[in-house]
Amino acid sequence: TTKPIKKMNVKSVIGYPTSDMELNMKSHVVVRGVAWDAGSGIKEVQVSIDGGKTWEKALLDDGKLGNYAYRTFRYSFKPMQYGKMTIMSKAINNKRETQPFAKEIKWNHGGYKYNGIDEINVKIV
């Protein structure tokens, strides 16, 4: 039997760029996405452009829509190396709950409440 969802886990997703996109070397890239949680509010979103080795704060919208609304984020950078790049985002809410790495999540068959760190792979050309 399935159980009703009573709470959303803290989550962020990257909307741009998309997986398998080609980005130009030294171009101005703006990673954009959204983050949400169960209502305590998003405190920050961090972005990694090196597959999760290092993280930097993204810029959040003003949050004036309230704690239950999603928040948009953006992070600007210039790719400085050719080849494959893994971009990741993780949200942290006001309770300091943080998105876990996907490998740390116990999977359920319905996929409900999945909140693993979002990750996309792009190619720098």
Backbone as JSON, one array per atom type, in Angstrom:
{
  "sequence": "TTKPIKKMNVKSVIGYPTSDMELNMKSHVVVRGVAWDAGSGIKEVQVSIDGGKTWEKALLDDGKLGNYAYRTFRYSFKPMQYGKMTIMSKAINNKRETQPFAKEIKWNHGGYKYNGIDEINVKIV",
  "N": [[0.82, -1.19, 0.0], [0.37, 2.24, -0.69], [1.39, 5.28, 0.88], [-0.06, 8.43, 1.78], [1.39, 11.52, 0.69], [2.72, 13.72, 2.96], [4.49, 15.71, 3.36], [6.81, 17.77, 1.67], [10.09, 17.16, 0.58], [13.15, 19.06, 0.86], [14.24, 20.56, -2.14], [15.87, 21.15, -5.27], [15.98, 22.05, -8.72], [17.62, 22.14, -11.86], [16.94, 24.22, -14.55], [18.09, 25.39, -16.75], [21.38, 25.34, -17.99], [20.41, 22.57, -20.16], [20.66, 18.97, -19.97], [23.28, 17.44, -21.85], [23.7, 19.62, -23.47], [25.65, 21.82, -25.53], [28.09, 24.1, -24.6], [29.77, 27.17, -25.1], [33.27, 27.69, -24.81], [34.6, 29.94, -22.44], [32.33, 31.52, -22.59], [29.56, 33.48, -21.35], [27.73, 31.95, -19.0], [24.61, 31.29, -17.56], [23.35, 29.54, -15.02], [20.16, 28.38, -14.3], [17.32, 27.84, -12.18], [14.87, 26.28, -9.97], [13.81, 26.1, -6.53], [12.37, 24.44, -3.67], [10.47, 23.59, -0.68], [8.92, 22.06, 2.23], [7.67, 24.21, 3.39], [9.08, 25.68, 5.27], [10.76, 27.38, 4.06], [13.21, 28.4, 1.61], [16.55, 28.79, 2.27], [19.08, 28.97, 1.02], [20.63, 28.24, -2.17], [23.03, 26.16, -3.57], [25.53, 25.82, -6.07], [27.43, 23.6, -8.05], [30.11, 23.3, -10.29], [31.89, 21.4, -10.79], [31.23, 18.73, -10.51], [30.43, 18.33, -7.85], [32.56, 18.63, -6.12], [33.31, 21.17, -5.18], [31.36, 23.93, -3.94], [29.29, 26.79, -4.59], [27.44, 29.7, -3.58], [24.31, 30.38, -5.07], [22.44, 33.06, -6.6], [19.41, 34.09, -5.17], [15.89, 34.69, -5.81], [13.82, 37.35, -4.43], [12.08, 36.18, -2.58], [9.56, 37.04, -1.79], [7.1, 35.88, -2.17], [6.45, 34.13, -0.2], [6.95, 31.41, 2.19], [5.95, 28.98, 1.23], [6.08, 29.08, -1.49], [7.88, 28.34, -4.52], [11.36, 29.15, -5.09], [13.27, 31.02, -7.34], [16.54, 30.55, -8.73], [19.85, 31.64, -9.69], [23.05, 31.28, -11.24], [26.08, 32.47, -12.29], [28.78, 31.88, -14.56], [31.96, 31.38, -16.29], [32.94, 28.99, -18.53], [36.08, 27.43, -18.4], [37.57, 25.33, -19.34], [37.86, 22.87, -21.88], [35.65, 20.15, -22.78], [33.79, 17.61, -20.95], [31.4, 18.59, -18.47], [30.01, 18.55, -15.24], [27.22, 19.89, -13.82], [25.71, 20.84, -10.81], [23.01, 21.24, -8.45], [22.0, 22.19, -5.16], [19.62, 22.56, -2.59], [19.05, 24.36, 0.45], [17.13, 24.59, 3.31], [15.36, 26.77, 5.66], [15.42, 25.35, 8.01], [17.81, 24.19, 7.92], [17.9, 21.83, 6.52], [19.19, 19.81, 3.99], [19.55, 19.02, 0.54], [20.27, 15.68, -0.29], [22.99, 13.72, -1.76], [22.23, 11.75, -4.62], [22.94, 9.04, -4.4], [22.74, 8.6, -1.7], [20.13, 8.28, -1.03], [17.36, 6.38, -0.01], [15.6, 4.47, -2.14], [12.19, 4.49, -3.26], [9.53, 2.57, -4.68], [7.56, 4.06, -6.01], [8.81, 6.44, -6.45], [8.23, 8.73, -5.13], [8.71, 11.77, -3.36], [11.38, 11.97, -3.97], [14.47, 13.54, -3.7], [17.08, 13.96, -4.53], [20.27, 15.54, -5.15], [20.25, 17.67, -7.91], [21.56, 17.08, -11.14], [23.31, 17.8, -14.08], [24.8, 17.1, -17.25], [27.03, 18.68, -19.37], [28.68, 19.76, -22.41], [31.68, 21.39, -23.01], [32.68, 23.41, -25.59]],
  "CA": [[0.0, 0.0, 0.0], [1.08, 3.52, -0.7], [0.99, 6.22, 1.93], [-0.17, 9.78, 1.24], [2.51, 12.43, 0.93], [2.34, 14.75, 3.92], [5.54, 16.73, 3.44], [7.77, 17.8, 0.55], [11.49, 17.29, 0.96], [13.84, 20.19, 0.25], [14.6, 20.14, -3.49], [16.13, 22.14, -6.32], [16.2, 21.48, -10.05], [18.22, 23.04, -12.85], [16.15, 24.33, -15.77], [19.01, 25.77, -17.84], [21.3, 24.61, -19.25], [19.84, 21.23, -20.1], [21.64, 17.9, -20.16], [23.87, 17.2, -23.17], [23.84, 20.87, -24.21], [27.02, 22.27, -25.78], [28.32, 25.48, -24.19], [31.03, 27.68, -25.65], [34.37, 28.02, -23.9], [34.71, 31.34, -22.01], [31.09, 32.27, -22.77], [28.87, 33.81, -20.09], [26.66, 30.97, -18.8], [23.8, 31.5, -16.35], [22.58, 28.37, -14.59], [18.89, 28.84, -13.72], [16.48, 26.77, -11.69], [13.93, 26.56, -8.9], [13.96, 25.32, -5.3], [11.2, 24.5, -2.79], [10.47, 22.64, 0.43], [7.61, 21.84, 2.84], [7.08, 25.44, 3.9], [9.94, 26.47, 6.16], [11.39, 28.38, 3.19], [14.55, 28.11, 1.11], [17.57, 29.71, 2.79], [20.07, 29.17, -0.04], [20.9, 27.19, -3.15], [24.44, 26.11, -3.94], [25.79, 25.22, -7.38], [28.77, 23.07, -8.28], [30.42, 23.09, -11.71], [32.96, 20.39, -10.85], [30.72, 17.43, -10.1], [30.18, 18.25, -6.42], [33.78, 18.79, -5.3], [33.2, 22.48, -4.53], [30.03, 24.54, -4.06], [29.19, 28.24, -4.4], [26.06, 30.17, -3.45], [23.61, 30.97, -6.2], [21.59, 34.2, -6.25], [18.0, 33.74, -5.06], [14.94, 35.79, -5.93], [13.6, 38.02, -3.14], [11.3, 35.36, -1.66], [8.38, 37.77, -1.3], [5.87, 35.11, -2.37], [6.18, 33.34, 1.0], [7.73, 30.19, 2.39], [5.42, 27.83, 0.5], [6.33, 29.27, -2.91], [9.24, 28.0, -4.96], [12.25, 30.29, -5.29], [14.16, 30.87, -8.49], [17.95, 30.85, -8.46], [20.74, 31.75, -10.86], [24.48, 31.24, -10.93], [26.83, 32.82, -13.51], [30.2, 31.49, -14.63], [32.55, 31.24, -17.62], [33.69, 27.74, -18.64], [37.49, 27.7, -18.71], [38.21, 24.11, -19.84], [37.08, 22.09, -22.85], [35.29, 18.79, -22.39], [32.55, 17.37, -20.2], [31.25, 19.29, -17.19], [28.81, 18.19, -14.48], [26.69, 21.0, -13.04], [24.8, 20.32, -9.8], [22.41, 22.23, -7.53], [21.39, 21.66, -3.93], [18.91, 23.57, -1.81], [19.11, 24.28, 1.91], [16.0, 25.37, 3.8], [15.56, 27.51, 6.9], [15.69, 24.39, 9.09], [19.14, 23.66, 7.58], [17.79, 20.55, 5.82], [19.93, 19.93, 2.73], [19.38, 17.93, -0.42], [21.35, 14.69, -0.25], [23.43, 13.14, -3.03], [21.28, 10.71, -5.04], [23.37, 7.72, -3.91], [22.45, 8.52, -0.27], [18.69, 8.21, -0.85], [16.72, 5.08, -0.09], [14.61, 4.58, -3.21], [10.9, 3.82, -3.11], [9.08, 2.16, -6.01], [6.79, 5.11, -6.67], [9.66, 7.59, -6.72], [7.71, 9.9, -4.43], [9.56, 12.52, -2.43], [12.79, 11.92, -4.37], [15.03, 14.89, -3.64], [18.52, 13.93, -4.74], [20.9, 16.7, -5.78], [20.06, 17.67, -9.36], [22.84, 17.06, -11.84], [23.24, 17.75, -15.54], [26.1, 17.0, -17.9], [27.14, 19.49, -20.58], [29.98, 19.67, -23.07], [32.26, 22.7, -23.3], [33.31, 23.34, -26.92]],
  "C": [[0.86, 1.26, 0.0], [0.53, 4.41, 0.41], [0.88, 7.61, 1.31], [1.06, 10.62, 1.59], [2.03, 13.54, 1.85], [3.33, 15.9, 3.97], [6.44, 16.63, 2.22], [9.18, 17.93, 1.12], [12.1, 18.5, 0.27], [14.42, 19.73, -1.09], [14.93, 21.34, -4.35], [16.31, 21.39, -7.63], [16.76, 22.56, -10.96], [17.34, 23.03, -14.09], [16.99, 24.67, -16.99], [20.41, 25.85, -17.28], [20.69, 23.23, -19.05], [20.92, 20.2, -20.37], [22.02, 17.75, -21.62], [23.96, 18.46, -24.04], [25.33, 21.16, -24.43], [27.1, 23.75, -25.43], [29.68, 25.92, -24.71], [32.02, 28.05, -24.56], [34.41, 29.53, -23.67], [33.46, 32.18, -22.27], [30.47, 32.54, -21.4], [27.68, 32.86, -19.97], [25.93, 31.3, -17.5], [22.99, 30.23, -16.1], [21.32, 28.91, -13.91], [18.07, 27.64, -13.26], [15.52, 27.24, -10.62], [14.2, 25.65, -7.71], [12.71, 25.49, -4.45], [11.37, 23.5, -1.65], [9.06, 22.54, 1.0], [6.99, 23.09, 3.44], [7.92, 26.2, 4.9], [10.68, 27.55, 5.38], [12.81, 28.01, 2.81], [15.5, 29.2, 1.59], [18.62, 30.01, 1.72], [20.08, 27.99, -0.99], [22.38, 27.3, -3.49], [24.57, 25.38, -5.27], [27.23, 24.76, -7.43], [28.96, 22.9, -9.78], [31.56, 22.1, -11.87], [32.51, 19.04, -10.29], [30.55, 17.24, -8.6], [31.4, 18.35, -5.53], [33.74, 20.1, -4.52], [31.83, 23.06, -4.83], [30.12, 26.04, -3.83], [27.72, 28.62, -4.32], [25.55, 30.74, -4.76], [22.83, 32.19, -5.7], [20.14, 33.75, -6.24], [17.13, 34.95, -5.35], [14.62, 36.32, -4.53], [12.75, 37.23, -2.15], [10.03, 35.99, -1.14], [7.07, 37.0, -1.46], [5.55, 34.21, -1.19], [6.95, 32.03, 1.02], [7.23, 29.0, 1.59], [5.62, 27.95, -1.01], [7.73, 28.78, -3.27], [10.04, 29.29, -5.11], [13.12, 30.02, -6.49], [15.58, 31.2, -8.06], [18.7, 30.97, -9.77], [22.18, 31.79, -10.39], [25.23, 31.45, -12.24], [28.27, 32.35, -13.42], [30.65, 31.46, -16.09], [33.33, 29.93, -17.65], [35.12, 28.02, -19.1], [38.26, 26.46, -19.18], [37.27, 23.42, -20.83], [36.72, 20.73, -22.27], [33.98, 18.73, -21.62], [32.57, 18.1, -18.87], [29.95, 18.82, -16.54], [28.42, 19.37, -13.6], [25.65, 20.43, -12.08], [24.21, 21.47, -8.99], [21.86, 21.52, -6.31], [20.8, 22.81, -3.14], [19.09, 23.28, -0.33], [17.97, 25.15, 2.43], [16.33, 26.05, 5.13], [15.76, 26.62, 8.13], [17.06, 23.74, 8.92], [19.08, 22.24, 7.0], [18.38, 20.75, 4.43], [19.61, 18.76, 1.82], [20.55, 16.96, -0.32], [21.81, 14.32, -1.66], [22.49, 11.98, -3.35], [21.65, 9.34, -4.47], [23.07, 7.53, -2.42], [20.96, 8.32, 0.02], [18.21, 6.77, -0.95], [15.56, 5.22, -1.07], [13.3, 3.91, -2.81], [10.34, 3.59, -4.51], [8.27, 3.22, -6.74], [7.63, 6.32, -7.04], [9.22, 8.85, -5.99], [8.74, 10.48, -3.47], [11.05, 12.42, -2.76], [13.34, 13.33, -4.36], [16.54, 14.9, -3.77], [19.02, 15.18, -5.43], [20.75, 16.59, -7.29], [21.42, 17.79, -10.04], [22.59, 16.97, -13.34], [24.66, 17.71, -16.08], [26.06, 17.8, -19.19], [28.53, 19.29, -21.18], [30.45, 21.08, -23.4], [33.05, 22.59, -24.6], [33.98, 24.66, -27.27]]
}
